[in-house]
């Protein structure tokens, strides 16, 4: 006879599942980074929209979109669960697509962005973390699924 946890699942399965809660372990580092990037992108876009919206509206709107995406991923990682994991995975994929599209666009046609966004030049202004973060997030989220 095997030990069970309070839900009736085998104790070893429960221990493994806890190991891969989205916001624990390495997931906690992702929560921290996404939280910091939520605040950074939101702050930057709000200040830029208030002070200089006419200068580069596309760049500032894209920074605001990045902040919303970062915020949703942060919330999903903290919330946990299978639905949140899937939603965060979709958002990480969308974030990566955004970084790649905007990064390429800023290199091909720099005049379209008179001011930088979070995702400009593949996140060079943020030490390329905006291009590394979604990849890392997707790896973590896919690994959490296996348990």
N, C-alpha and C positions, 0 to 999 in steps of 0.2 A: 504494500500500500504506500502511495506517495503522499508527501505533505502537500497541502493546498493553501492558497492564500484566501482572503475573505470573500473573493468572488468565485471561488471554487476551481480556479485555474491552478495547474501545477505550480508550486512555489518557484521552481527554476525558470519557468516561462515568464512568471511575473517579474522576477529579478532581471531577466533579459529585456523585457519590455521597458522597465524603468530605466535601464541603461540607455535606451534610445529615445527617451522623451525629447521632443524637439528643442526645448529651451534649456536642456541640461548638458553638462559636459561641454564638448566642442560647440554644441548648439547655443550655449550661453555666450560664447565669444561672438557668434553670428548675431545674436540678439543685441549685444552691446554695439557691434559695428553698425547694424541696421538702425539702431536707435540713434546713434551719433549722426549717421548720414541723414536720417529723417530730420533731425533738428538743424543740421547744417544746410541741407538743401531748402528746407522750408524757410529758414531765416534769410538765407541769401535771396531767394526768389521774392519774398515779401518786401524786403528792403529795396531790391532792384525795381520791383513793380511800382512801389510808392515813389521812389526818387527819379527813375529814368525809364519808365515804361516805353516811351516813344523811341528811345535809343535802340532797343533790341527786343521787341515784344516776343518774338519766337523763342529766343534764348531763355527769357525769363519764364515764359509759360512752360517750356520743357523742363526747367529746373523745378517748377512747382509740380509738374507731373511726376518727376523723379521722386520728390518728397512724398507724394501720395503713395507711390509704389513702395518706397522704403517703409513707410508707416504701416501699410497693410502687411508687408512681409514680417515686420517686427511683431505686430499683433498676432499674426498666425503662428509664429514660432512660440510666442508666450502662451497662447491659448492651447496649442497642442491638439492631438487627435488626428484621425485620418482625413477628415474633411479639410481641416486647417493645413495639413501637410500637402494635400493635393492643390489647394488654393495657393499656398506659398510656392510650390513648384511651378505652377503656371505663371505666377508673378515674377519669379526669378528668370524664367525663360523670356518673358516679355521685357524684363529689365535688360537682360543680355542683348536681346534684339535691338532695344533702344540704344544701348551703348554702342553697339556695332554700327547701326545706321547713322546715328548722330556723329559718332567718331569719324566715320568715313566721310560724311557730308562736310564736316568742318575741315577736313583735309582737302577734299576735292573742290569745294566752293567756300572758302573762308569768308568771303564777303556776305554770305547769308547769315553769318553770326558775328555782328560787330562787337559783341561781348560774349564771353564764354558761358557755357552751361556746365552743370555737374558732369555731363557725359561728353563734353567737347574733347577732341583729341584722345578719345578712349579713356577719359578720366585723368589725363596727365596732371591737371592742376590738383588732383587729390591722390597723387602717387600711384595712379592706375588702379586704385582700390575699386572704383566702380566697374571695371571689367573683370577683376578677380573675384569680387564678392558674389555675384550671381552664380558663377561656376562652382565656387566653394559651397554656396547654399544648395545648389542642385545636387551636388555629391552627397552632402549631409542628408538632404531630404530623401534621396533615393536609398541611401543606406538605412535610414530609419524605417523605410517601408519593409525591408526584408525581415524585420523582427516581428 
